[in-house]
Amino acid sequence: MTSHDTPSSESATAAGAGRPGGPAPAPYGTPEAPRVSVRGEARLEFDPEIARLAVTVKARGRDRRTALEDLTRRNAAALELIKSYGEAVEKLETGAFCVTPELTRHGREDRVRAYHGRVHITAELRDLTVVGELATQLADLELTHVDGPWWALRPDSPAHGEARRQAVREAVQRAREYADALGARLAALVELADLGAENAAPYGESPAFGGAFRSAPVAAAAEAAPALDLEPQRQTVYAQVNARFTMTPPQL
């Protein structure tokens, strides 16, 4: 009876790893193909591309109709002022609107003392040179409250892609330096994981916009208010990736 040698488990694993459906490669590489894991990061600063102003128009009346009429008039004045800036305005939106009664106690009954109206407007500007002028003119309107500006990059800004590319380049460079230190060279990319490329968030939630101007309600003046001199806040874009490579056997 002739006996046959049985391949060792290590040889069978190595052979199976090269076939479809075979065992997966070792998570930490092999002596013939060591694996190196690195993190690439990039933090770049860019000039903002847009600025947002939040405008709240208010009204108060002894009855509901008076409050609504005053609110309609003031809202129209604010919208007309913003629209007068033409192409400098990229987006104009009206948000929440409400009219609520102010109650007062009269004996055992509650009576309406007055009605308060409020409407919120958001203006997004592409021309940053007019932000200060528009902000002060809006704040100069009757019972109008202005918040902002919030500086920002557009979601599709090339700045985000540049930060991602730099993070990847740093990961490759870092892995190459580790391989060089061992007398080896990079062989292949195994995995590239995005850990959240940019430091952007919806309006009103991110410090990247950095509100720099806030007005209090003021009465309308006889002359136009002087334009506020604003310096746009630089925007920081952050990208981070994890990368795993295989490399040639090191020279130990």
Summary of the structure (lengths in Angstrom):
residues: 252
radius of gyration: 31.4
end to end distance: 46.5
largest distance: 114.7
contacts: 727
relative contact order: 0.23
helix: 27%
strand: 38%
